[in-house]
Amino acid sequence: MGTSFVEYKGFGFWSRDNFLEAWLNTLLDEMQKLPTTGQWQESLMEHWRSQRSLDGGCMSIGLDEFLTDTTKKEFALSVSRKALGHSNLLGRRTGELFIDLLEGKLRTTASSPIDYLNDPHANEAKPG
């Protein structure tokens, strides 16, 4: 099982390919619910369909190629937020990192991988 780097504007995160595939499936399911889609959205969906079946650490999500302006990025964020509510356990953490990346909150690079299996709230104080 491979791992692939999901990158956007020079930052990103590593994810196991099966986690990324689960997340892409959830995103695609959410996008297929839309009443209409534009040409760029259709191209993005087709790209993700072809990438989700790859393994061996070579998946390319194409965020820099497809999310070329604020409107497209905001669309992807909106769909991602909706999809997160329907995500299975395999794709949930990848989805959270995906959203953080698009929001500019994730500042890691390929040389500074994070443990995507860790719960980001595990070390927070629990109410009494």
Summary of the structure (lengths in Angstrom):
residues: 128
radius of gyration: 14.5
end to end distance: 41.2
largest distance: 51.8
contacts: 340
relative contact order: 0.21
helix: 49%
strand: 9%
